[in-house]
């Protein structure tokens, strides 16, 4: 059983492009209100879109957008974003923790500032945005927290390959699971969502060999459709779970995943970093 997101207010970190934008436009098709907190105010040659083009895409899809230019690492930005969303839309029903920094450098090659950036955006940003929204979530009839982070997999290869990035993504998951246990009894459902395969985003495309990785990836829309299923599942049925996009969609009746592939064929796809 699912419901509509019409009238639902979502505050999202990131969202100018990629998976975040796909989630926002999918929700917008129901008429959702979406406050997007992102840094990209001006075009960047390495990154498609800005917060303003994202807001237009939300409006064009049938939703109501509130673009908020700011850094999710900044506490004043977070507090102001929550205040603006509440003032504009009357409350907050959903937090989507989408903003994330990807850096797969081995420890010795990782600049300390890059380490701090991953921790501050991925872990601290997830925690502080959700924290700021809690009073409003508690006033919502069916509040949700959705965090784009992986299941915690202690296979040594993930710890050996890129410890700092693994720590930052697992920190997001731990924060989300913490919210699930802390707030679940109060009606707030907190869920993690992660793709089964690589997803064609600028973050992947800008990596060494990224062009080839994009070719064997799925489109962001698969994560968006899975996110929609999470957000329209009533109550706490998915509270405390780390959901894989393909598994959830299969459980909801999707059988053909070829349309999500960049090639139109659902074969030869690259598994996700944490699942493959």
ZAMARGU-4260 file (C-alpha; in steps of 0.2 Angstrom, whole numbers, plus 5000, padded with zeros to 4 digits):
<rodrens>
0) 5000/5000/5000 | 5007/5017/4995 | 5000/5035/4997 | 5004/5051/4987 | 5017/5064/4992
5) 5005/5078/4987 | 5007/5091/5000 | 5022/5083/5008 | 5036/5095/5012 | 5053/5088/5010
10) 5070/5096/5015 | 5085/5089/5005 | 5103/5092/5006 | 5111/5093/4989 | 5099/5090/4975
15) 5106/5101/4961 | 5109/5086/4950 | 5111/5067/4950 | 5102/5056/4962 | 5096/5070/4973
20) 5088/5079/4958 | 5080/5063/4952 | 5072/5060/4969 | 5066/5078/4970 | 5058/5078/4953
25) 5050/5061/4956 | 5042/5068/4972 | 5037/5083/4962 | 5026/5073/4951 | 5014/5071/4965
30) 5015/5089/4969 | 5027/5089/4984 | 5035/5104/4992 | 5054/5103/4991 | 5067/5114/4999
35) 5084/5110/4992 | 5099/5116/5001 | 5114/5116/4990 | 5130/5126/4986 | 5130/5126/4967
40) 5123/5144/4963 | 5133/5146/4947 | 5137/5133/4933 | 5152/5123/4935 | 5160/5115/4919
45) 5163/5098/4929 | 5145/5098/4936 | 5128/5098/4927 | 5115/5110/4933 | 5113/5122/4948
50) 5101/5124/4962 | 5091/5136/4951 | 5090/5123/4937 | 5085/5110/4949 | 5071/5121/4956
55) 5064/5124/4939 | 5064/5105/4936 | 5054/5103/4952 | 5042/5116/4947 | 5041/5109/4929
60) 5037/5092/4936 | 5022/5098/4946 | 5030/5102/4963 | 5034/5117/4973 | 5052/5122/4975
65) 5062/5132/4988 | 5080/5133/4982 | 5091/5138/4997 | 5109/5142/4992 | 5121/5137/5007
70) 5134/5125/5013 | 5127/5110/5023 | 5143/5111/5034 | 5137/5128/5041 | 5125/5127/5056
75) 5117/5144/5052 | 5113/5138/5034 | 5105/5123/5042 | 5095/5133/5054 | 5090/5145/5041
80) 5085/5132/5029 | 5073/5123/5041 | 5066/5140/5046 | 5063/5145/5028 | 5055/5128/5023
85) 5043/5129/5038 | 5039/5147/5034 | 5036/5143/5016 | 5026/5127/5017 | 5020/5126/5035
90) 5031/5112/5042 | 5043/5098/5037 | 5037/5080/5034 | 5053/5072/5026 | 5072/5075/5028
95) 5082/5068/5013 | 5101/5067/5017 | 5108/5066/5000 | 5123/5078/5000 | 5139/5068/5000
100) 5157/5069/4995 | 5166/5055/4986 | 5185/5053/4987 | 5192/5036/4985 | 5210/5040/4989
105) 5221/5029/5000 | 5225/5036/5017 | 5243/5042/5013 | 5237/5051/4997 | 5221/5059/5005
110) 5224/5078/5010 | 5218/5082/5028 | 5206/5095/5021 | 5198/5082/5009 | 5196/5070/5024
115) 5188/5084/5034 | 5176/5088/5020 | 5170/5071/5018 | 5167/5069/5037 | 5158/5087/5038
120) 5147/5085/5023 | 5143/5066/5024 | 5142/5063/5043 | 5140/5080/5051 | 5128/5087/5038
125) 5117/5071/5039 | 5116/5072/5058 | 5114/5091/5060 | 5101/5093/5046 | 5090/5079/5053
130) 5093/5086/5071 | 5087/5103/5066 | 5071/5096/5058 | 5066/5084/5072 | 5054/5096/5081
135) 5045/5098/5064 | 5045/5080/5060 | 5037/5076/5077 | 5023/5087/5072 | 5020/5078/5055
140) 5007/5064/5053 | 5019/5052/5044 | 5037/5059/5046 | 5052/5051/5037 | 5071/5052/5036
145) 5079/5045/5021 | 5098/5044/5020 | 5108/5039/5005 | 5120/5028/5013 | 5126/5009/5012
150) 5123/4994/5022 | 5138/4992/5034 | 5149/4979/5026 | 5165/4975/5036 | 5172/4965/5022
155) 5191/4970/5023 | 5192/4975/5005 | 5181/4990/5008 | 5191/4995/5024 | 5207/4993/5014
160) 5203/5001/4998 | 5197/5018/5004 | 5196/5019/5023 | 5191/5038/5024 | 5177/5037/5012
165) 5170/5021/5019 | 5171/5029/5037 | 5161/5044/5030 | 5147/5034/5022 | 5146/5022/5036
170) 5145/5037/5048 | 5129/5042/5038 | 5122/5025/5040 | 5125/5025/5059 | 5117/5042/5061
175) 5102/5036/5051 | 5101/5020/5062 | 5103/5030/5077 | 5088/5041/5073 | 5078/5025/5069
180) 5081/5019/5087 | 5080/5036/5095 | 5064/5042/5086 | 5055/5027/5080 | 5044/5025/5095
185) 5039/5043/5092 | 5033/5040/5075 | 5048/5045/5064 | 5054/5032/5052 | 5072/5033/5047
190) 5078/5022/5032 | 5094/5021/5022 | 5094/5018/5004 | 5108/5012/4992 | 5110/5007/4974
195) 5114/4989/4969 | 5125/4995/4955 | 5135/5010/4951 | 5124/5025/4946 | 5128/5037/4932
200) 5132/5054/4941 | 5144/5067/4939 | 5153/5061/4955 | 5156/5044/4946 | 5160/5052/4929
205) 5173/5063/4936 | 5183/5049/4944 | 5198/5042/4934 | 5190/5030/4921 | 5173/5038/4925
210) 5167/5038/4907 | 5168/5019/4906 | 5160/5017/4924 | 5146/5028/4918 | 5143/5016/4903
215) 5140/5001/4915 | 5129/5011/4927 | 5111/5013/4930 | 5102/5029/4929 | 5098/5040/4944
220) 5079/5036/4941 | 5081/5019/4949 | 5086/5026/4966 | 5072/5040/4964 | 5059/5026/4961
225) 5065/5017/4976 | 5066/5032/4987 | 5048/5036/4982 | 5043/5018/4988 | 5051/5022/5004
230) 5043/5039/5007 | 5026/5032/5002 | 5027/5017/5013 | 5015/5022/5028 | 5022/5022/5046
235) 5037/5013/5052 | 5037/4998/5041 | 5055/5002/5034 | 5061/5010/5050 | 5079/5005/5054
240) 5082/4996/5038 | 5096/4999/5025 | 5086/4996/5008 | 5094/4991/4992 | 5085/5000/4977
245) 5083/4984/4966 | 5078/4973/4980 | 5064/4985/4986 | 5058/4988/4968 | 5057/4970/4965
250) 5047/4967/4981 | 5035/4980/4974 | 5032/4971/4958 | 5046/4979/4946 | 5053/4965/4935
255) 5061/4974/4920 | 5076/4985/4925 | 5083/4987/4907 | 5075/5005/4906 | 5086/5010/4921
260) 5102/5005/4912 | 5112/5018/4902 | 5113/5005/4888 | 5095/5000/4889 | 5101/4982/4893
265) 5101/4976/4911 | 5117/4965/4910 | 5136/4968/4913 | 5132/4982/4925 | 5145/4987/4938
270) 5141/4982/4955 | 5140/4996/4969 | 5156/5000/4978 | 5150/4992/4994 | 5140/4978/4988
275) 5150/4970/4973
</rodrens>
